[in-house]
Amino acid sequence: MSRSAPQVDAFGGGGFRLSGEWRPGSVLILDDTARDWEVLSSAGLSAANLSAVLSAGPGVCELLVLGMGVQNGLPPREVREAFLRAGIGLEFLDTPAAAQLYNLLTAEGRRVAAALIAI
């Protein structure tokens, strides 16, 4: 992996293994730092619970990879519009595909964040 970005080694069972360390629950990775994320399902998504990414801006994060859970779905309009206004790209996928894309993009050295809903 480039930089010191955590790698998503595995997911399922209600959490993630990031660079060998198990983390229960959903996770937000921003600026190469993983933190707990309170979102339990796509229904709980809001611009407020993604404010850390929005506040960081495109200088820190050019793209957010959003893992929507077991199935992909459209994030709420307020989330999509907030990322458009902030100038940060938004890619939303099911959580397994989002984890794979995050790993690929960080390996390329991209300034990417991930918000992954646990499955």
Helices and strands as residue ranges (DSSP letters): E 8-12, E 15-18, E 21-24, E 27-30, E 33-36, G 42-44, G 48-50, H 51-56, E 63-67, H 77-86, E 89-93, H 95-107, E 112-116
